[in-house]
């Protein structure tokens, strides 16, 4: 029994995840992580998709409106790290997230918060390909690359020195020969939410309806974020 239990623990904890949620969402005009997405918020949906795929260790990189996001995820059992400069390049948040991972992690899934519709099956497929020997994996839909990406932590030192301008794109380009581009059936790996129109269209495609009209999500009430469900 002990040996079986240890194997189970490895299968749950060997792949961690980082959700990048530090930015100000300027192009959107409202704060992306706390927008409603179905009966959850965007960031709750990101966490839920990872949990359903049996990812136990999740690090959320905060920045803008950090306390509001912490409150929204207070029951989610995730780890937090704060980027003191929400206007910095995404590479800075990636470095913070990687440094916050536990020693149990042998690979990491990295995703921006504006990909809340990733199917758990897609996440599971990425992990399966990693366990089969792939070190760098990016899902794609009809030839268009998307998220989350999976990176073996044998590249940890390079992740800690990401070029602030080239970022993950430059990292993957540098190791192009080692990257597995994994075709998947879901278009949502390549659908982000840069604008309000993007968000509304994604919500309608996923749930068959536009998001409900609600009060301003960016203004806390009595020091706490407004409930969205």
PyMOL commands that set and color helices and strands:
alter all, ss='L'
color gray80, all
select helices_A, chain A and resi 2-13+32-34+42-52+66-72+90-99+120-131+153-159+167-174+176-178+187-190+196-207
alter helices_A, ss='H'
color red, helices_A
select strands_A, chain A and resi 15-21+36-37+40-41+58-62+79-82+107-112+136-141+144-152+179-183
alter strands_A, ss='S'
color yellow, strands_A
deselect
rebuild
show_as cartoon
